[in-house]
Amino acid sequence: MKTKEQFECVIGICRNLFEKKLKDYGASWRIMRPQSITDQLFIKAKRIRNIETKGVAKVDEGVEEEFIAIVNYGVIGLIQLELGFADEIDISKEEAIVLYDKHITATKELMYAKNHDYDEAWRGMRVSSYTDFILTKINRTKEIEAHDGKTEASEGIDANYMDMINYALFALIKLEYGKDN
């Protein structure tokens, strides 16, 4: 399989879960402020790192489910940055899917551009490195949030969310298709 096909496949897995959770909960995440989403991303990435380090999970969800959550919470973060947070659910499930598709498409297009420039270097990396990079992006995002979203020389929160999503998608491809595919 080629990179684009693999990306579409793992994005489909993430989107499918997003849709199912929308049916269960609606867009309940609309009340979350971006800082809360960043913290949610942190606990997901921290759990992945703990499982990678300890080699065992006591909860019956593995790292793949957590990488899927990072993708979906990253997209939620992008939606929240666009719309701002709300005091109640203020969008329909259908609107949430349209926004999801908009932001995952923009994120995927960024990956394709970077992948061209880096010549698929991500394929030679370890999944644990993606975890570390995601944790680094989370810490950068927290710093930017502490500065009210202002940066002097760096990309903004949205670019960090997009990078976290793409690192998680790389990990999902490696986990789904094997290290050398």
BAFI-3210 file (N, C-alpha, C; in Angstrom, 3 decimals, decimal comma, padded with zeros to 6 digits):
// residues 181
n [1|2|3|4|5|6|7|8|9|10|11|12|13|14|15|16|17|18|19|20|21|22|23|24|25|26|27|28|29|30|31|32|33|34|35|36|37|38|39|40|41|42|43|44|45|46|47|48|49|50|51|52|53|54|55|56|57|58|59|60|61|62|63|64|65|66|67|68|69|70|71|72|73|74|75|76|77|78|79|80|81|82|83|84|85|86|87|88|89|90|91|92|93|94|95|96|97|98|99|100|101|102|103|104|105|106|107|108|109|110|111|112|113|114|115|116|117|118|119|120|121|122|123|124|125|126|127|128|129|130|131|132|133|134|135|136|137|138|139|140|141|142|143|144|145|146|147|148|149|150|151|152|153|154|155|156|157|158|159|160|161|162|163|164|165|166|167|168|169|170|171|172|173|174|175|176|177|178|179|180|181]
n.u [000,835|000,412|001,508|-000,576|-002,882|-002,631|-002,780|-005,410|-006,801|-006,194|-007,122|-009,792|-010,453|-010,175|-012,066|-014,409|-014,680|-014,959|-017,439|-019,120|-018,874|-019,994|-022,640|-023,169|-022,631|-023,114|-021,962|-020,525|-018,058|-017,890|-017,987|-015,467|-012,548|-009,699|-007,333|-008,082|-008,421|-005,809|-004,733|-006,132|-005,056|-002,485|-002,789|-003,469|-001,175|000,746|-000,103|000,363|003,150|003,820|002,894|004,563|007,012|006,750|005,808|003,425|-000,137|-002,705|-005,306|-007,807|-007,214|-005,183|-002,178|-002,857|-005,568|-005,272|-003,669|-005,522|-007,358|-005,783|-005,599|-008,342|-008,977|-007,150|-008,235|-010,662|-009,604|-008,698|-011,163|-012,317|-010,567|-011,236|-014,037|-014,298|-014,984|-018,042|-020,920|-022,728|-023,869|-023,762|-023,765|-024,810|-024,672|-024,151|-023,010|-020,710|-019,340|-018,854|-017,097|-015,044|-014,155|-013,246|-011,048|-009,418|-008,772|-007,272|-005,120|-004,114|-003,312|-001,234|000,536|001,086|002,500|004,723|005,702|006,554|008,743|010,380|010,749|009,481|010,694|009,654|008,991|011,246|011,416|010,870|007,917|007,808|009,234|007,437|005,595|007,142|007,587|004,974|004,420|006,292|005,250|002,863|003,800|004,937|002,615|001,248|002,928|002,560|-000,160|-000,011|000,990|-001,141|-001,683|000,044|002,947|006,432|008,325|007,493|005,351|001,768|-000,802|-002,607|-000,984|000,622|-001,286|-001,978|000,441|000,642|-001,554|-000,727|001,648|000,481|-001,057|001,002|002,053|-000,157|-000,272|002,141|001,615|-000,610|000,207|002,716|006,233|007,937|006,415]
n.v [-001,201|002,238|005,371|007,350|005,761|004,231|006,252|007,157|004,883|004,584|007,041|006,687|004,741|006,256|008,304|006,812|005,900|008,405|009,199|007,198|007,810|010,335|009,629|008,399|010,414|012,922|016,193|016,728|017,610|020,229|022,013|022,113|023,929|025,052|024,557|022,463|020,457|020,171|019,163|016,742|015,485|015,257|013,367|011,099|010,708|010,428|008,059|006,265|006,431|005,429|002,778|001,919|002,118|000,546|-001,797|-003,089|-002,955|-002,116|-001,511|-002,441|-001,372|-000,675|000,871|001,602|002,422|004,714|006,325|006,725|008,229|010,508|011,498|012,108|013,877|015,856|016,834|017,756|019,777|021,547|022,234|023,520|025,689|027,040|027,585|028,459|027,796|026,492|026,973|025,015|022,176|023,086|022,487|020,312|016,719|016,192|018,616|018,543|016,387|017,414|019,494|017,977|016,537|018,667|019,661|017,378|016,887|019,204|018,802|016,385|017,160|018,890|016,985|015,510|017,412|017,903|015,300|014,920|016,698|015,631|013,084|010,667|010,076|009,438|006,770|005,392|005,757|005,060|003,933|004,770|007,145|008,833|009,102|010,514|012,863|013,810|014,327|016,367|018,329|018,788|019,946|022,263|023,440|023,931|025,912|027,948|028,394|029,404|031,849|033,205|032,325|033,626|033,884|034,385|033,489|031,034|028,353|028,303|027,202|025,685|024,563|022,906|021,090|019,901|018,679|016,823|015,189|014,132|012,756|010,815|009,490|008,460|006,619|004,911|003,849|002,435|000,592|-000,716|-001,708|-002,711|-002,386|-002,008|-001,381]
n.w [000,000|-000,654|000,795|000,866|000,654|002,983|004,899|004,442|005,213|008,035|008,925|008,346|010,260|012,608|012,138|011,995|014,667|015,895|014,799|015,923|018,643|018,611|018,147|020,581|022,539|021,453|020,492|022,890|023,686|022,963|025,066|026,072|026,801|024,893|026,431|028,084|026,234|025,371|027,746|027,845|025,603|026,603|028,743|027,291|025,647|027,635|028,849|026,742|026,617|029,151|028,915|026,841|028,156|030,509|029,462|029,828|030,154|032,398|032,008|029,734|027,123|024,453|023,086|020,507|020,560|022,072|020,423|018,384|019,843|020,264|017,661|017,229|019,388|018,744|016,345|017,389|018,981|016,975|015,857|018,059|018,328|016,014|016,322|018,931|022,419|023,845|025,981|026,020|024,120|020,852|018,200|015,583|015,152|012,506|011,635|013,184|012,023|009,450|010,139|011,292|009,029|007,455|008,980|009,300|006,689|005,998|007,732|006,800|004,225|004,906|005,936|003,597|002,091|003,787|003,885|001,299|001,241|003,262|002,402|003,270|005,737|008,205|008,175|008,922|011,574|015,089|016,822|019,459|019,327|018,020|020,066|021,957|020,473|020,244|022,949|023,330|021,589|022,936|025,313|024,219|023,238|025,637|026,695|024,789|025,185|027,771|027,187|026,192|023,585|021,913|019,897|019,219|017,366|016,574|015,373|015,718|018,062|016,562|014,507|016,060|017,079|014,629|013,924|016,052|015,471|013,001|013,748|015,392|013,478|011,868|013,695|013,966|011,381|011,345|013,407|012,355|009,831|010,113|010,829|008,624|006,444]
ca.u [000,000|001,121|001,290|-001,911|-003,875|-002,501|-003,324|-006,872|-007,292|-006,166|-008,047|-011,127|-010,637|-010,367|-013,330|-015,477|-014,849|-015,490|-018,871|-019,804|-018,938|-020,984|-023,957|-023,318|-022,514|-023,263|-020,735|-020,380|-016,749|-017,985|-017,791|-014,055|-011,646|-008,504|-006,388|-008,565|-008,127|-004,368|-004,534|-006,638|-004,006|-001,371|-003,001|-003,426|000,226|001,451|-000,453|001,106|004,562|003,908|002,765|005,797|008,113|006,509|005,561|002,157|-001,261|-003,663|-006,626|-007,931|-007,091|-003,755|-001,676|-003,556|-006,761|-004,832|-003,269|-006,785|-007,883|-004,973|-006,074|-009,678|-008,914|-006,446|-009,225|-011,562|-008,872|-008,743|-012,537|-012,518|-009,833|-012,007|-015,354|-014,332|-015,745|-019,440|-021,430|-023,579|-023,728|-024,371|-023,699|-025,392|-023,724|-023,795|-022,071|-019,453|-018,668|-018,351|-015,917|-014,008|-013,619|-012,510|-009,771|-008,556|-008,286|-006,191|-004,002|-003,586|-002,624|000,033|001,402|001,533|003,523|005,927|006,194|007,297|010,024|011,188|010,914|009,001|011,638|008,890|008,948|012,437|011,359|010,200|006,643|008,098|009,654|006,213|005,061|007,953|007,331|003,646|004,575|006,998|004,279|001,921|004,473|005,015|001,266|000,980|003,674|001,867|-001,409|000,357|001,249|-002,392|-001,669|000,968|004,301|007,341|009,024|007,048|004,008|000,749|-001,431|-003,193|000,079|001,036|-002,337|-001,859|001,602|000,294|-002,433|000,066|002,506|-000,381|-001,401|002,195|002,108|-001,226|000,145|003,167|000,972|-001,542|000,819|004,043|007,290|008,638|005,458]
ca.v [000,000|003,503|006,233|007,979|004,728|003,898|007,380|007,136|003,755|004,864|008,163|006,081|004,104|007,340|008,979|005,882|005,978|009,744|009,148|006,369|008,562|011,393|009,013|008,132|011,587|014,195|017,005|017,171|018,241|021,658|022,835|022,075|024,986|024,445|024,066|021,152|019,503|019,923|018,263|015,426|014,937|014,921|012,107|010,006|010,484|009,949|006,646|005,521|006,359|004,503|001,409|001,621|001,997|-000,565|-003,003|-003,718|-002,070|-002,727|-001,230|-003,232|-000,604|-000,561|002,140|001,961|003,204|006,028|007,113|007,129|009,327|011,704|012,027|012,693|015,066|016,883|017,445|018,523|020,992|022,444|022,736|024,474|026,907|027,738|028,031|028,854|026,820|026,856|026,593|023,850|021,625|024,070|022,020|018,985|015,651|016,371|019,741|018,084|015,555|018,319|020,164|016,942|016,286|019,870|019,772|016,223|017,085|020,204|018,166|015,387|017,889|019,323|015,811|015,179|018,390|017,617|013,982|015,146|017,337|014,756|011,815|009,557|009,762|008,897|005,301|004,865|006,107|004,144|004,421|005,481|008,511|009,608|009,406|011,598|014,087|014,287|014,928|017,635|019,268|019,138|020,909|023,519|024,004|024,481|027,172|028,937|028,717|030,250|033,180|033,615|031,951|034,473|033,383|035,335|032,882|029,647|028,078|028,434|026,020|024,866|023,788|021,856|020,066|019,181|017,788|015,708|014,299|013,412|011,776|009,705|008,735|007,672|005,491|003,974|003,135|001,453|-000,458|-001,433|-002,338|-003,216|-001,380|-001,798|-001,061]
ca.w [000,000|-000,681|001,958|000,842|000,957|004,400|005,646|004,321|006,001|009,477|009,161|008,354|011,574|013,579|011,843|012,365|016,119|016,164|014,484|016,921|019,905|018,401|018,360|022,016|023,408|020,760|020,494|024,283|023,791|022,636|026,272|026,474|026,373|024,273|027,439|028,542|025,161|025,456|028,882|027,446|024,741|027,492|029,461|026,309|025,272|028,830|029,006|025,724|027,034|030,290|028,408|026,113|029,110|031,433|028,692|030,203|030,463|033,324|031,457|028,511|025,884|024,156|022,564|019,271|020,925|022,559|019,249|017,753|020,669|019,996|016,377|017,361|020,241|017,987|015,446|018,260|019,329|015,822|015,770|019,152|017,989|014,988|016,786|020,334|023,203|024,089|027,299|025,813|022,775|019,956|016,817|015,373|014,825|011,097|011,572|013,777|011,014|008,409|010,702|011,409|007,692|007,041|009,684|009,026|005,316|006,056|008,424|005,870|003,158|005,495|005,993|002,249|001,721|004,573|003,499|000,056|001,559|004,122|001,699|004,094|006,823|009,330|008,096|009,588|012,996|016,025|017,355|020,710|018,990|017,782|021,392|022,521|019,709|020,640|024,282|023,134|021,010|023,999|026,186|023,472|023,206|026,971|026,793|023,957|025,898|028,914|026,618|025,527|022,178|021,149|019,707|018,569|016,233|016,432|014,880|016,745|018,655|015,502|013,852|016,990|017,040|013,361|014,017|016,948|014,703|012,004|014,431|015,815|012,268|011,520|014,629|013,616|010,169|011,744|014,194|011,501|008,665|010,426|010,871|007,358|005,383]
c.u [000,868|000,709|-000,119|-002,998|-003,837|-003,063|-004,844|-007,470|-007,315|-007,033|-009,476|-011,441|-010,941|-011,723|-014,515|-015,740|-015,424|-017,005|-019,655|-019,931|-019,890|-022,396|-024,212|-023,469|-022,906|-021,922|-020,505|-019,050|-016,783|-017,768|-016,323|-013,293|-010,404|-007,504|-006,795|-008,304|-006,639|-004,063|-005,039|-005,629|-002,817|-001,602|-003,000|-001,972|001,031|001,154|000,292|002,553|004,747|003,798|004,023|006,954|007,962|006,262|004,257|001,115|-002,212|-005,105|-006,672|-008,059|-005,607|-003,384|-002,403|-004,790|-006,389|-004,346|-004,510|-007,380|-007,089|-005,378|-007,392|-009,697|-008,134|-007,384|-010,219|-010,891|-008,897|-010,138|-012,771|-011,760|-010,592|-013,282|-015,330|-015,146|-017,136|-019,831|-022,360|-023,340|-024,483|-024,221|-024,291|-024,290|-023,250|-022,800|-020,709|-018,667|-018,096|-017,088|-014,756|-013,340|-012,785|-011,115|-008,859|-008,001|-007,136|-004,941|-003,319|-002,811|-001,279|001,015|001,934|002,642|004,829|006,542|006,993|008,688|010,946|011,374|010,619|009,978|010,932|008,858|010,152|012,466|010,657|008,890|006,881|008,584|008,443|005,593|005,823|007,713|005,965|003,724|005,309|006,052|003,252|002,549|004,634|003,660|000,906|001,695|002,979|000,557|-001,135|000,667|000,050|-002,377|-000,711|002,349|005,138|007,974|008,514|005,664|003,023|000,214|-001,982|-002,145|000,573|-000,003|-002,216|-000,668|001,320|-000,579|-001,604|001,024|001,683|-000,789|-000,212|002,268|001,048|-000,888|001,169|002,532|000,052|-000,851|002,204|005,105|007,879|007,701|005,059]
c.v [001,249|004,358|006,817|006,967|004,350|005,015|007,354|006,026|004,086|006,075|007,632|005,409|005,172|008,014|008,100|005,917|007,337|009,772|008,344|007,113|009,739|010,857|008,768|009,408|012,903|014,929|017,601|017,881|019,732|022,543|022,918|023,280|024,334|023,902|022,687|020,080|019,160|018,976|016,852|014,733|014,469|013,576|010,911|009,669|009,938|008,465|005,789|005,344|005,400|003,052|001,006|001,359|000,767|-001,891|-003,698|-002,629|-002,797|-002,467|-001,877|-002,368|-000,414|000,792|002,557|002,817|004,600|006,907|007,578|008,305|010,613|012,324|012,765|013,913|016,197|017,603|018,271|019,835|022,004|023,051|023,802|025,775|027,724|028,361|028,716|027,824|027,372|026,442|025,392|023,338|022,534|023,719|020,622|017,967|015,802|017,520|019,336|017,243|016,419|019,029|019,186|016,738|017,466|019,893|018,573|016,330|018,085|019,600|017,151|016,073|018,431|018,157|015,464|016,128|018,118|016,282|014,077|015,691|016,418|013,355|010,601|009,126|009,132|007,373|004,662|005,142|005,020|004,768|005,211|006,913|009,385|010,022|010,575|012,915|014,675|014,950|016,266|018,690|019,701|020,167|022,260|024,213|024,615|025,808|028,277|029,353|029,623|031,681|033,681|033,379|032,737|033,810|034,466|034,749|031,485|029,563|028,168|027,102|025,103|023,999|022,656|020,742|019,235|018,221|016,598|014,691|013,473|012,409|010,565|008,854|007,902|006,425|004,454|003,192|002,065|000,292|-001,328|-002,259|-002,918|-002,148|-001,057|-001,463|000,372]
c.w [000,000|000,519|001,977|001,184|002,435|005,271|005,613|005,177|007,488|009,829|009,212|009,687|012,629|013,385|012,241|013,871|016,522|015,923|015,525|018,247|019,795|018,625|019,836|022,829|022,767|020,796|021,883|024,513|023,473|023,864|026,689|025,919|025,768|025,293|027,961|027,493|025,170|026,614|028,574|026,525|025,582|028,176|028,518|025,950|026,444|029,062|027,984|026,163|028,203|029,841|027,655|027,075|029,997|030,715|029,002|030,482|031,390|032,910|030,078|027,253|025,657|023,591|021,289|019,565|021,401|021,416|018,478|018,521|020,433|018,666|016,589|018,274|019,559|017,032|016,258|018,664|018,200|015,645|016,844|018,899|016,953|015,553|018,149|021,099|023,480|025,501|027,230|024,399|021,813|018,482|016,736|015,101|013,382|010,925|012,131|012,772|009,891|008,894|010,858|010,054|007,191|007,673|009,449|007,607|005,297|006,691|007,510|004,742|003,648|005,535|004,610|001,808|002,469|004,166|002,198|000,361|002,362|003,543|002,582|005,191|008,015|009,330|008,782|011,075|013,796|016,502|018,641|020,456|018,691|019,112|022,008|021,795|020,060|022,008|024,198|022,584|022,054|024,926|025,501|023,456|024,552|027,173|025,999|024,622|027,089|028,468|025,819|024,020|021,314|021,079|019,027|017,320|015,894|015,814|016,037|017,237|017,573|014,801|014,751|017,053|015,763|013,383|014,924|016,221|013,726|012,632|014,874|014,614|011,786|012,401|014,275|012,354|010,522|012,507|013,331|010,423|008,931|010,236|009,510|006,206|005,413]
res [m|k|t|k|e|q|f|e|c|v|i|g|i|c|r|n|l|f|e|k|k|l|k|d|y|g|a|s|w|r|i|m|r|p|q|s|i|t|d|q|l|f|i|k|a|k|r|i|r|n|i|e|t|k|g|v|a|k|v|d|e|g|v|e|e|e|f|i|a|i|v|n|y|g|v|i|g|l|i|q|l|e|l|g|f|a|d|e|i|d|i|s|k|e|e|a|i|v|l|y|d|k|h|i|t|a|t|k|e|l|m|y|a|k|n|h|d|y|d|e|a|w|r|g|m|r|v|s|s|y|t|d|f|i|l|t|k|i|n|r|t|k|e|i|e|a|h|d|g|k|t|e|a|s|e|g|i|d|a|n|y|m|d|m|i|n|y|a|l|f|a|l|i|k|l|e|y|g|k|d|n]
***
